[in-house]
């Protein structure tokens, strides 16, 4: 449920603006009544309300009142969190990620969508591309990204959580989508906890925040230990296998997830 407007993903809104798609019983506020649905709800009771109809042409009770359900377009924030360690095919993964980011930004032209990129490697995570809708800024930021070293997975998730929380404060209407590209084999901690236990704690917190996430498993199938799937389970997210990872594949995967968040059409919506 969102309170603000946007242009990309359809979301329910409590404001009186937006497309009326269906009606529900007004068990509470009655400031946005659906008159058509209210009349339909009251119609079957008109005979038994014959005494009341001596005073009014059509009898409506409080229990008949129906309230409008509206939808508007809400802004998307697509945040990539990419493993840049030597544990996987770094060059191929980074090329696919860069291509997908630029495609999404071009797709978001004249929209409110924004895209960001976090890279984690060695002992830290870096916000390489702060959330933006500028293709020029993205091209500059993506030109040279360092790779190599160990896998500080928890640092990447922690920074992602901080970025998402900050963006929600600045833009309360945002609908975040977190995309984590990794094999899930975190081996560096930022606290006293074991690396994977620490990473799962941050993943659990992201899930509690209600962030829609997806994990793209970059491990080769022959060596897969199920760590990416375990991470996805903690994020309460689907886990995709990268396979032949190309920019267009990653782009369409993201588009499918954005579309999946759109509420299904109701009968009245289809009419």
Backbone torsions as a table, in degrees:
resi	resn	phi	psi	omega
1	UNK	NA	123.0	179.6
2	UNK	-120.5	153.0	-178.0
3	UNK	-100.2	-12.5	-169.8
4	UNK	-117.6	169.5	-177.7
5	UNK	-85.9	168.6	176.2
6	UNK	-169.2	-174.7	-174.9
7	UNK	-127.8	-7.6	-170.4
8	UNK	-109.2	-66.9	-174.9
9	UNK	-96.5	139.1	179.9
10	UNK	-78.7	133.8	-178.9
11	UNK	-146.6	151.2	179.4
12	UNK	-69.4	147.9	-179.0
13	UNK	-137.9	145.9	176.9
14	UNK	-90.3	-5.6	179.9
15	UNK	-76.6	160.4	-178.3
16	UNK	-79.6	-2.0	176.8
17	UNK	-98.2	152.8	-178.3
18	UNK	120.2	165.0	-175.9
19	UNK	-79.3	129.8	179.0
20	UNK	-78.9	116.3	-175.5
21	UNK	-110.6	-27.6	178.0
22	UNK	-165.8	178.2	-178.5
23	UNK	-130.6	151.1	177.5
24	UNK	-134.2	156.6	176.8
25	UNK	-54.0	137.0	-176.8
26	UNK	-84.3	70.1	178.2
27	UNK	-83.9	67.3	-176.5
28	UNK	151.0	-127.1	-177.7
29	UNK	-60.4	142.7	178.9
30	UNK	-126.0	35.6	-176.4
31	UNK	-90.9	-4.0	179.1
32	UNK	-138.2	65.0	-173.6
33	UNK	-72.1	143.7	172.5
34	UNK	-96.6	98.3	-173.3
35	UNK	-64.7	-38.9	-179.5
36	UNK	-63.2	-45.5	-179.4
37	UNK	-68.9	-35.1	178.2
38	UNK	-63.9	-43.1	178.3
39	UNK	-63.7	-40.2	178.9
40	UNK	-65.6	-36.9	-179.4
41	UNK	-68.6	-34.4	-177.2
42	UNK	-85.1	-21.9	-173.4
43	UNK	-55.1	-44.2	-177.6
44	UNK	-64.4	-13.4	-174.3
45	UNK	-102.9	5.9	-173.9
46	UNK	-66.5	-35.0	179.3
47	UNK	-65.2	-45.3	-178.5
48	UNK	-73.6	-9.6	177.1
49	UNK	-105.7	31.5	-176.0
50	UNK	-59.7	-35.7	-179.8
51	UNK	-64.3	-41.5	179.4
52	UNK	-66.4	-33.6	-175.9
53	UNK	-73.4	-4.0	171.7
54	UNK	-72.0	-20.8	-179.5
55	UNK	-103.4	-28.0	-178.3
56	UNK	-131.8	156.2	-179.6
57	UNK	-73.6	-30.1	-176.1
58	UNK	-146.2	124.8	-174.6
59	UNK	-93.5	125.7	178.3
60	UNK	-125.2	128.0	176.2
61	UNK	-102.3	164.6	177.9
62	UNK	-56.6	-36.7	-178.3
63	UNK	-68.4	-14.6	179.3
64	UNK	-85.3	-18.1	-171.6
65	UNK	-63.9	132.6	179.1
66	UNK	-120.4	140.2	-177.3
67	UNK	-108.8	144.3	-178.4
68	UNK	-73.7	140.4	169.4
69	UNK	-106.3	122.4	-175.9
70	UNK	-116.9	156.9	173.8
71	UNK	-130.2	148.2	174.1
72	UNK	-135.9	174.8	177.2
73	UNK	-91.3	131.3	-179.1
74	UNK	-116.0	152.2	-177.0
75	UNK	-74.2	144.1	175.8
76	UNK	-102.7	143.7	167.7
77	UNK	-119.6	115.5	-178.9
78	UNK	-105.0	110.6	-175.8
79	UNK	-112.5	115.0	176.6
80	UNK	-88.3	136.1	173.4
81	UNK	-123.6	110.5	-167.6
82	UNK	-118.1	130.5	175.4
83	UNK	-77.0	115.9	179.9
84	UNK	-110.4	26.0	177.3
85	UNK	-81.0	176.5	179.8
86	UNK	-85.1	6.9	-175.7
87	UNK	-73.4	-11.8	-176.8
88	UNK	-140.9	-178.1	179.4
89	UNK	-74.0	83.0	-169.8
90	UNK	-62.0	-48.4	-175.1
91	UNK	-59.2	-45.0	-179.1
92	UNK	-65.1	-42.3	-178.3
93	UNK	-66.2	-44.3	-179.0
94	UNK	-66.5	-37.7	179.4
95	UNK	-63.9	-42.7	178.8
96	UNK	-64.4	-41.5	-179.1
97	UNK	-65.2	-45.0	179.0
98	UNK	-60.4	-44.0	-179.9
99	UNK	-63.4	-41.2	179.6
100	UNK	-65.7	-41.4	-180.0
101	UNK	-61.7	-47.1	-179.4
102	UNK	-65.6	-36.9	177.2
103	UNK	-64.3	-42.2	179.8
104	UNK	-66.2	-37.4	178.8
105	UNK	-68.1	-41.5	176.6
106	UNK	-63.8	-37.1	178.7
107	UNK	-67.3	-28.0	-176.5
108	UNK	-90.6	11.8	179.8
109	UNK	-57.8	131.3	-177.7
110	UNK	63.7	19.1	173.6
111	UNK	-113.2	-175.5	178.6
112	UNK	-103.0	6.0	179.9
113	UNK	-67.0	146.5	174.8
114	UNK	-134.9	153.6	-177.1
115	UNK	-129.8	139.8	177.4
116	UNK	-134.8	163.9	-178.2
117	UNK	-140.8	126.5	172.0
118	UNK	-113.6	133.0	177.0
119	UNK	-118.2	133.9	176.3
120	UNK	-124.4	135.2	179.3
121	UNK	-167.6	161.4	-175.2
122	UNK	59.6	-108.4	-176.6
123	UNK	-125.9	18.3	-175.1
124	UNK	-153.0	168.0	173.4
125	UNK	-120.1	144.1	-175.9
126	UNK	-130.0	134.1	174.2
127	UNK	-83.2	89.2	-176.0
128	UNK	-68.7	-39.9	-179.6
129	UNK	-130.2	100.3	175.1
130	UNK	-60.2	150.1	-177.5
131	UNK	-48.6	124.9	-175.6
132	UNK	-151.2	161.0	169.9
133	UNK	-117.8	19.2	-179.2
134	UNK	-97.8	116.4	177.9
135	UNK	-65.7	-37.0	-179.2
136	UNK	-63.1	-46.5	178.2
137	UNK	-62.5	-39.7	-179.7
138	UNK	-63.4	-45.4	-179.7
139	UNK	-60.9	-39.5	178.8
140	UNK	-66.9	-45.0	-177.4
141	UNK	-68.4	-32.5	-175.2
142	UNK	-86.7	-4.7	-174.2
143	UNK	-61.9	-41.0	-174.9
144	UNK	-140.4	102.2	-179.7
145	UNK	-114.4	123.8	-179.5
146	UNK	-68.1	145.8	178.0
147	UNK	-134.6	163.3	176.1
148	UNK	111.5	163.2	177.4
149	UNK	97.3	-162.8	-177.3
150	UNK	-82.1	-169.2	-172.6
151	UNK	-124.4	89.7	177.7
152	UNK	-83.3	69.6	-176.0
153	UNK	-57.4	-43.5	-177.7
154	UNK	-64.3	-34.0	177.5
155	UNK	-64.4	-39.5	177.9
156	UNK	-64.8	-42.8	179.9
157	UNK	-68.9	-38.6	179.3
158	UNK	-62.6	-45.9	179.6
159	UNK	-65.1	-37.9	177.9
160	UNK	-60.8	-44.3	178.8
161	UNK	-60.3	-43.6	-179.9
162	UNK	-63.8	-42.9	179.7
163	UNK	-63.6	-44.7	-178.8
164	UNK	-64.7	-41.8	179.2
165	UNK	-65.0	-41.0	178.8
166	UNK	-64.8	-41.5	-179.5
167	UNK	-67.0	-34.9	178.8
168	UNK	-68.3	-32.0	176.0
169	UNK	-69.2	-40.9	-178.9
170	UNK	-75.7	-36.7	-175.9
171	UNK	-131.5	84.5	-175.2
172	UNK	-60.7	-16.3	-178.0
173	UNK	-87.9	-1.2	-170.6
174	UNK	-69.0	143.0	173.1
175	UNK	-114.6	101.5	-173.5
176	UNK	-81.4	145.5	170.4
177	UNK	-128.3	118.1	-179.1
178	UNK	-100.7	126.8	-179.1
179	UNK	-119.5	114.3	-177.0
180	UNK	-108.7	117.9	177.6
181	UNK	-105.1	108.6	-175.4
182	UNK	-165.7	165.7	170.3
183	UNK	-93.8	-1.7	177.2
184	UNK	80.4	4.2	-174.4
185	UNK	-92.0	64.1	177.6
186	UNK	-64.9	135.5	-178.6
187	UNK	-136.4	15.8	176.9
188	UNK	-134.0	130.3	178.1
189	UNK	-100.5	159.0	171.8
190	UNK	-113.7	8.3	176.4
191	UNK	-144.3	-162.6	-179.0
192	UNK	-83.0	-6.9	-176.4
193	UNK	-79.0	155.7	172.8
194	UNK	-59.5	147.3	-173.3
195	UNK	-53.1	-48.9	-176.6
196	UNK	-71.8	-39.0	177.7
197	UNK	-60.1	-41.8	178.9
198	UNK	-64.6	-43.9	179.9
199	UNK	-62.1	-40.5	-178.9
200	UNK	-67.6	-31.2	176.1
201	UNK	-63.6	-43.1	177.7
202	UNK	-68.3	-37.0	177.5
203	UNK	-62.9	-41.4	177.7
204	UNK	-61.8	-39.6	-178.9
205	UNK	-68.2	-38.3	176.7
206	UNK	-62.3	-42.3	178.7
207	UNK	-63.3	-40.5	179.1
208	UNK	-64.5	-27.6	177.9
209	UNK	-72.7	-7.8	179.8
210	UNK	78.7	22.5	-179.6
211	UNK	-79.5	128.2	175.5
212	UNK	-77.5	123.8	-175.0
213	UNK	-129.2	158.4	168.0
214	UNK	-138.1	148.9	176.7
215	UNK	-116.8	131.6	175.8
216	UNK	-110.7	111.0	-175.8
217	UNK	-74.8	114.0	-177.6
218	UNK	-94.5	2.6	179.3
219	UNK	-76.7	144.6	175.6
220	UNK	-66.9	139.7	-175.3
221	UNK	-55.5	-34.2	-177.4
222	UNK	-68.2	-22.5	-176.4
223	UNK	-115.4	7.5	-175.0
224	UNK	-67.6	124.7	178.4
225	UNK	-102.1	4.4	179.7
226	UNK	82.0	12.5	-176.6
227	UNK	-73.4	-35.3	177.3
228	UNK	-65.6	-39.7	177.8
229	UNK	-65.1	-38.4	178.2
230	UNK	-62.8	-41.5	176.9
231	UNK	-62.7	-43.9	178.9
232	UNK	-60.5	-38.0	178.4
233	UNK	-61.1	-41.0	179.1
234	UNK	-70.1	-33.6	177.8
235	UNK	-79.6	-7.4	-173.5
236	UNK	55.5	49.0	-173.5
237	UNK	-128.5	155.7	172.0
238	UNK	-71.7	154.7	179.0
239	UNK	-122.7	120.6	178.7
240	UNK	-104.4	147.9	174.4
241	UNK	-92.7	131.1	-173.4
242	UNK	-64.1	-44.3	-176.8
243	UNK	59.9	-129.5	176.7
244	UNK	-85.4	89.8	-173.0
245	UNK	-77.9	112.3	175.2
246	UNK	-124.6	161.4	-177.1
247	UNK	-59.0	-41.6	-177.0
248	UNK	-67.4	-33.2	178.3
249	UNK	-64.9	-46.2	179.7
250	UNK	-65.0	-39.5	179.3
251	UNK	-61.2	-46.9	-178.7
252	UNK	-70.0	-31.4	175.2
253	UNK	-62.0	-44.0	178.7
254	UNK	-64.3	-43.0	179.6
255	UNK	-61.2	-40.5	179.0
256	UNK	-63.1	-40.2	179.5
257	UNK	-68.4	-37.2	176.3
258	UNK	-63.2	-42.5	179.1
259	UNK	-67.2	-33.0	-177.7
260	UNK	-66.7	-22.4	-179.3
261	UNK	-81.8	-9.2	-179.8
262	UNK	-74.5	127.4	179.4
263	UNK	-56.3	140.9	179.7
264	UNK	-64.8	150.4	179.9
265	UNK	-67.9	138.4	176.8
266	UNK	-93.3	174.6	179.1
267	UNK	-59.4	-45.8	-178.6
268	UNK	-67.8	-32.5	178.8
269	UNK	-65.0	-41.4	-179.1
270	UNK	-67.7	-30.6	177.4
271	UNK	-66.0	NA	NA
